[in-house]
Amino acid sequence: MVKRNSRLNAALLSIIIFPVFLNCQSKVNQIPREKKNVLVTKEQCVMDLGNWTEGKINKMLAEARKMKSPNERMKYIAFQFIDTPFNYESLTPIPPQGKVMVRLSSFDCITFVHYMLALSLSKNFDEFIANLVKLRFKDPEELGIDSDPIKGNILDYTNNIYLVNAVKRGMLKNCTEEILASFKLKASQITEVIRPVERMPELGGGLVVPKYGIQKVTVDYIPTDYIERTAKYIKTGDVILFVMPLESNRPATIFGHGAIAVKGKDLPEKLRKNIGMKSEKNLYFMHATKSKNTEGNPIGVNIAGQETYLDSLIYDSNKPRLLSHYSQGVGWRGIVVLRPLFKMNY
């Protein structure tokens, strides 16, 4: 649990920064009218594509277009990025105003989800850039692009990116309550005041300001104890957001991790053989992690592996870990489930 003096400091910080935040938002909203609906071009991107090229991405997206289900496209594209290294976005340089970072060389847990979603919604590289901007920025059609965490319009808070922006734009549907209703189960709730926070030093430090303002937010979620019971209504390709534990040393927030759901039948063939046919309906997940495997190699993007119990950050990549087991082990309160909605215009 956040220490009492940390909460007091956060409260004082919000009082100090709120007028600055309002002033910054006012300046952002004063971007000249001619900047409305600016087309985001490759010239506006800071590219860090790793082993990918525009041609390779277009080829992958052309293959994904053959799949009519958004969830199938999400699975197919995510599997192309297995073994991509882990690296926190907050430790990378902030692009200049008017520029957007396009980074496929490495991901952290939540940027992995950002990029997989933006790619799965797109027919080509140019659409991918446009969808990435629409997902990551508040009203870029009106405000342009500014990645500054204080005065810009980039969305840094997971609940704002997904539960507000992505849902509003029709990129995702929040299926959490619908899934619970199928079992006549009641959602649990978490309520937090979303306010400016200082990032933890290991995440680069610095102040981050919520672009939808300081607000009290309540989120419904599936409790960890219900995950096994509701798993059959969660599909491969669904976005999973993990609700923060009751006790945490992080600043007050709602979500602490993001992943993509994978049913047993959709695991890579090697993993299916390792765990047998009985796992077909079980629910696993894919994520980006800084942890290492039993050979001592960084895992990066992969199907989550079972704990070895030799070390809390050592995992067996040959034995996939149930999503429910992971949620219990870490102490997440539960999950929010979001389903890709985009219907591709063929």
C-alpha positions in Angstrom: 0.0 0.0 0.0 1.3 3.5 -0.8 2.7 5.0 2.4 0.7 7.7 4.1 3.3 10.4 3.6 3.5 9.4 -0.1 -0.2 10.0 -0.4 0.1 13.3 1.4 2.9 14.4 -1.0 0.8 13.3 -4.0 -2.1 15.3 -2.7 0.1 18.4 -2.2 1.6 17.8 -5.7 -1.9 17.8 -7.2 -2.8 21.0 -5.5 0.4 22.7 -6.8 0.3 21.3 -10.3 -3.5 21.6 -11.0 -3.3 25.3 -12.0 -0.3 24.6 -14.2 -2.2 21.6 -15.7 -5.1 23.8 -16.6 -2.8 26.4 -18.1 -1.0 23.8 -20.1 -4.3 22.3 -21.4 -5.4 25.8 -22.3 -2.3 26.3 -24.4 -2.7 22.9 -26.1 -6.3 23.8 -27.0 -5.1 27.1 -28.5 -3.3 25.3 -31.4 -4.1 27.2 -34.5 -7.2 26.1 -36.5 -5.1 25.2 -39.5 -3.6 22.2 -37.6 -7.0 20.4 -37.5 -7.2 17.1 -39.3 -3.5 17.1 -40.3 -2.6 13.9 -42.0 0.1 12.0 -40.1 2.8 11.1 -42.6 6.0 9.1 -42.3 7.9 12.4 -42.2 6.2 13.1 -38.9 7.5 9.8 -37.4 10.7 9.0 -35.4 11.2 5.5 -36.7 12.7 2.7 -34.5 11.5 -0.4 -36.4 14.3 -2.8 -35.4 14.3 -5.7 -37.9 11.0 -4.5 -39.5 10.7 -2.4 -42.6 7.7 -0.7 -44.1 7.6 -3.5 -46.8 7.6 -6.3 -44.2 4.9 -4.6 -42.2 2.7 -4.2 -45.3 3.2 -7.9 -46.2 2.2 -8.9 -42.7 -0.9 -6.7 -42.8 -1.9 -8.1 -46.2 -1.8 -11.6 -44.7 -3.8 -10.4 -41.7 -6.5 -8.9 -44.0 -7.4 -12.5 -45.0 -8.7 -13.0 -41.4 -12.2 -11.4 -41.0 -12.2 -11.7 -37.2 -10.4 -8.8 -35.4 -9.4 -11.2 -32.7 -7.8 -13.5 -35.3 -5.9 -10.6 -36.7 -4.7 -9.6 -33.3 -3.4 -13.1 -32.6 -1.7 -13.5 -35.9 0.1 -10.1 -35.7 1.1 -10.6 -32.0 2.7 -13.9 -32.8 4.9 -12.2 -35.4 6.6 -10.3 -32.5 7.5 -13.2 -30.3 11.0 -12.7 -28.8 11.0 -8.9 -29.3 13.1 -7.4 -26.5 11.6 -5.6 -23.5 12.4 -1.9 -23.0 10.4 0.8 -21.1 9.0 3.5 -23.4 9.5 6.1 -20.6 13.3 5.6 -20.8 13.3 6.6 -24.5 13.8 10.2 -25.7 10.6 12.3 -26.0 10.0 13.1 -29.7 9.8 16.8 -30.7 6.4 18.4 -30.9 4.7 17.4 -34.1 6.6 14.0 -34.2 5.4 10.6 -33.1 7.6 7.7 -32.0 7.0 4.5 -34.0 8.9 1.8 -32.1 8.8 -1.9 -33.1 12.3 -2.8 -31.9 11.2 -3.3 -28.3 8.2 -2.9 -26.1 7.2 -2.6 -22.4 4.0 -4.4 -21.3 1.5 -1.8 -22.2 3.2 -0.4 -25.4 3.2 -4.0 -26.7 -0.6 -3.9 -26.5 -0.7 -0.4 -28.1 1.2 -1.5 -31.1 -0.5 -4.9 -31.6 -3.9 -3.2 -31.5 -2.9 -0.4 -33.9 -1.5 -2.9 -36.3 -4.5 -5.2 -36.1 -6.8 -2.3 -37.1 -4.8 -1.4 -40.2 -4.6 -2.5 -43.8 -1.2 -0.9 -44.5 1.7 1.0 -42.9 0.1 4.4 -43.3 -3.1 3.3 -41.6 -1.0 1.8 -38.8 0.6 5.2 -38.1 -2.8 6.9 -38.2 -4.3 4.3 -35.8 -1.4 4.5 -33.5 -1.8 8.3 -33.2 -5.5 8.0 -32.7 -5.0 5.5 -29.9 -2.1 7.3 -28.1 -3.1 11.0 -28.3 -6.1 13.0 -27.1 -7.9 14.5 -30.1 -4.9 14.7 -32.5 -7.3 15.8 -35.3 -7.8 19.0 -33.3 -4.7 19.3 -31.1 -1.9 17.9 -33.4 0.8 15.7 -31.8 2.7 16.6 -28.7 4.4 13.8 -26.6 5.4 16.0 -23.7 4.1 14.2 -20.6 3.1 17.5 -18.9 1.9 20.0 -21.6 1.3 17.7 -24.5 -1.7 15.6 -25.5 -0.2 12.1 -25.3 -2.2 9.7 -23.2 0.0 8.1 -20.5 -2.7 6.7 -18.2 -3.8 3.2 -19.2 -7.4 3.7 -18.2 -7.6 6.9 -20.4 -6.0 5.2 -23.4 -8.3 2.1 -23.3 -11.4 2.7 -21.3 -12.0 6.2 -22.6 -10.2 6.8 -25.9 -10.1 3.4 -27.6 -13.7 2.6 -26.6 -14.9 6.0 -27.7 -13.2 5.5 -31.1 -14.7 2.1 -31.6 -11.4 0.3 -31.5 -12.3 -1.9 -28.5 -15.4 -2.9 -26.6 -15.3 -3.3 -22.9 -16.7 -6.8 -22.4 -16.2 -7.1 -18.6 -19.7 -6.6 -17.4 -21.2 -8.7 -20.3 -18.9 -11.6 -19.4 -19.9 -11.4 -15.7 -23.6 -11.1 -16.5 -23.4 -14.4 -18.5 -22.6 -16.1 -15.2 -24.9 -13.9 -13.1 -21.9 -12.6 -11.3 -21.4 -9.1 -9.9 -18.4 -7.0 -10.9 -16.0 -5.7 -8.3 -15.0 -2.0 -8.4 -11.9 0.1 -7.9 -12.1 3.8 -7.4 -9.1 6.1 -7.8 -8.5 9.8 -8.2 -6.5 10.2 -11.4 -4.1 13.0 -10.8 -0.5 14.1 -11.8 2.1 11.7 -10.5 5.8 11.4 -10.5 7.1 8.4 -12.3 9.2 5.9 -10.3 12.9 6.6 -10.8 13.4 3.2 -12.5 10.8 4.2 -15.1 12.6 7.4 -15.9 11.1 9.7 -13.2 9.5 13.0 -14.2 5.9 14.4 -13.8 3.1 12.9 -15.9 -0.2 14.8 -16.2 -3.5 13.2 -17.1 -4.9 14.7 -20.3 -8.5 14.3 -19.3 -7.9 16.3 -16.1 -7.9 15.4 -12.4 -10.9 13.1 -11.9 -12.4 10.4 -9.8 -12.7 7.2 -11.8 -14.5 4.0 -10.9 -13.8 0.8 -12.9 -15.7 -2.5 -12.9 -13.5 -5.6 -13.1 -13.6 -9.4 -13.0 -12.2 -10.5 -9.6 -9.2 -12.8 -9.8 -11.3 -15.6 -8.1 -13.8 -15.5 -11.0 -11.2 -15.7 -13.9 -11.4 -19.6 -14.1 -15.2 -19.5 -14.1 -15.5 -16.8 -16.8 -12.5 -18.0 -19.0 -14.7 -19.6 -21.6 -16.2 -16.2 -22.6 -12.7 -14.7 -23.0 -11.3 -15.0 -26.5 -7.8 -15.2 -28.0 -6.9 -11.7 -29.0 -8.8 -10.0 -26.2 -6.9 -7.2 -24.4 -6.5 -8.0 -20.7 -5.7 -5.2 -18.2 -4.7 -6.2 -14.7 -6.1 -4.2 -11.8 -3.5 -3.1 -9.2 -3.1 -5.1 -6.0 -4.6 -3.9 -2.7 -1.0 -3.3 -1.5 1.4 -1.6 -3.8 4.4 0.8 -3.7 3.4 2.4 -7.0 1.6 5.8 -7.2 -2.2 5.5 -7.0 -3.4 4.1 -10.3 -5.8 1.5 -11.6 -3.9 -0.8 -13.9 -0.4 -2.3 -13.5 0.0 -4.6 -16.5 -1.4 -5.4 -19.9 -1.5 -8.5 -22.0 -3.3 -10.4 -24.8 -5.4 -13.4 -24.0 -4.5 -16.8 -25.7 -6.7 -19.9 -25.3 -5.0 -23.3 -25.1 -6.1 -24.3 -28.6 -4.3 -21.2 -30.0 -1.0 -21.7 -28.3 2.0 -22.4 -30.6 2.2 -26.1 -31.5 5.3 -26.8 -29.3 3.5 -25.4 -26.2 0.3 -27.3 -26.9 2.3 -30.6 -27.0 4.0 -29.8 -23.8 0.8 -29.4 -21.8 -1.5 -31.8 -23.7 -5.0 -31.5 -25.2 -6.7 -30.9 -21.9 -5.5 -27.3 -22.1 -7.5 -26.3 -25.2 -10.1 -24.4 -23.3 -7.8 -23.0 -20.6 -6.9 -19.4 -20.7 -3.3 -18.3 -21.0 -1.8 -14.9 -22.1 0.9 -13.2 -24.1 2.8 -10.2 -22.8 6.1 -8.3 -22.8 8.2 -8.9 -19.7 11.6 -7.9 -18.5 12.0 -11.3 -16.7 14.4 -14.1 -17.8 13.9 -17.8 -18.7 15.6 -20.8 -17.2 18.5 -20.4 -19.6 19.1 -16.9 -18.2 18.0 -15.1 -21.4 15.6 -12.1 -21.3 12.1 -13.3 -22.3 10.7 -10.1 -23.9 7.5 -10.7 -25.9 6.2 -14.3 -25.3 3.5 -16.5 -24.0 3.8 -16.2 -20.2 5.7 -19.1 -18.7 5.3 -20.9 -15.4 7.3 -19.8 -12.3 10.3 -22.0 -11.6 10.3 -21.1 -7.9 14.0 -20.7 -8.1 13.5 -17.0 -8.4 10.4 -14.8 -8.6 11.6 -13.4 -12.0 12.7 -16.7 -13.6 10.1 -18.5 -15.8 10.0 -21.7 -17.8 9.1 -20.6 -21.4 8.2 -24.2 -22.3 5.3 -24.4 -19.8 2.6 -21.7 -20.3 1.1 -20.2 -17.2 -2.6 -19.9 -16.7 -3.9 -16.3 -16.6 -5.8 -17.1 -13.4 -2.6 -18.5 -11.7 -0.6 -15.5 -12.7 -3.2 -13.0 -11.4 -3.3 -14.9 -8.1 0.4 -15.1 -7.8 1.1 -11.4 -8.4 -1.9 -10.4 -6.3 -3.8 -8.5 -9.0 -7.3 -7.7 -7.8 -8.7 -8.9 -11.2 -8.9 -8.0 -14.9 -10.8 -5.9 -17.4 -11.4 -7.5 -20.8 -11.6 -5.5 -24.0 -12.4 -7.0 -27.4 -11.2 -5.6 -30.7 -14.1 -4.2 -32.7 -12.7 -2.8 -35.9 -14.3 -4.2 -39.1 -11.8 -4.0 -41.9 -13.0 -2.3 -45.1 -12.0 -4.8 -47.8 
